Amino acid sequence: MVTGMNELKRDALRVLLIEDDPMVQEVNSQFVERVEGFRVVGIAFTGDEGLRMVKKLQPDLVILDIFMPVQDGIETLLELRRNQTPVDVMIISAANDMRTIEKMLQNGAVDYIMKPFKFERVKQALEHYRKMKTALDSGRPASQSELDRLLFGRTDEASSPDDRVEVPQELPKGLQAVTLKQIMQFLVGQSEALSAEEVAEGVGIARVTARRYLDYLEKSGQVRLDLQYGVGRPVNKYRLSSPPGGSR
């Protein structure tokens, strides 16, 4: 159990906050730490201090304010991009004018949250970022439907099978309907059978968690298990038994 906790901490995405308001710093920090798989590694009060901390701490994600003394968020993001710093940036700011929003998005902000904000919006943004980061880091080819989900959160309404994924109302103890639906939606867009590890990477969950849900889906007949043989032991691969909404 201790080993699992240590692995979770080691694998957590590292977040640097750049925000000059101490109260907002505290709220942002608490919100980030409440989302599984994220850890705040530093807090900067100004843009120039934040740039120094990015070099030192090498975070995965910067959560950036815009209105700050010494160096504002706009110039901070521009400098990060001029230096080709390999870090993602999410904006949390009171700035609501379209010109500013456009400039931040044009320079690669992965999300833009306006103050005041609620935990649910921050959680949504972080979870979407985690899925996108996990998928991009996997290095494997993506299907168009999977890419659409990563970019837009879902596929086109007219052709999306996501809303037709049926999740049982009663699940075994320890299984969550939200996670089960995410796994089934991910499998919908796959043309080939995938291993538990590949599913875990695509959804952004632990491999042992993915295997538990896939075992349940296989036993309930919603997923078909394919054994693929190669060098060494055969590998369990999973695919949906039938299209969403189709006959089982």
GISULKA-V198623 format. One record per residue. PHI is phi in whole degrees, 0 to 359 (999 if undefined). Layout:
PHI
PHI
This chain:
999
296
300
299
295
295
295
299
294
292
273
298
288
269
240
249
263
239
202
269
270
301
292
292
305
296
297
301
298
296
298
298
292
283
269
300
93
231
217
281
254
185
225
242
270
224
296
293
294
298
297
295
289
299
297
283
266
48
287
280
223
251
259
241
274
256
277
217
286
70
213
279
293
297
294
297
295
300
291
301
286
299
275
54
290
281
218
272
230
242
264
233
207
277
295
235
275
297
296
293
301
299
298
292
292
297
261
95
298
279
197
221
243
264
284
286
225
248
303
301
289
294
300
301
295
291
293
295
297
299
296
295
296
297
295
293
285
291
77
269
296
245
276
297
294
293
297
299
293
293
278
241
88
191
270
303
303
291
239
287
272
302
288
264
290
261
247
303
290
250
240
301
302
96
259
249
299
296
294
299
294
299
294
294
296
295
292
303
274
261
272
236
293
237
280
299
294
293
295
301
295
291
270
89
229
289
298
296
292
301
297
297
290
294
299
296
295
291
292
273
85
274
233
259
264
247
266
248
261
202
281
85
289
295
255
286
237
236
214
297
289
208
299
303
83
275
286
265
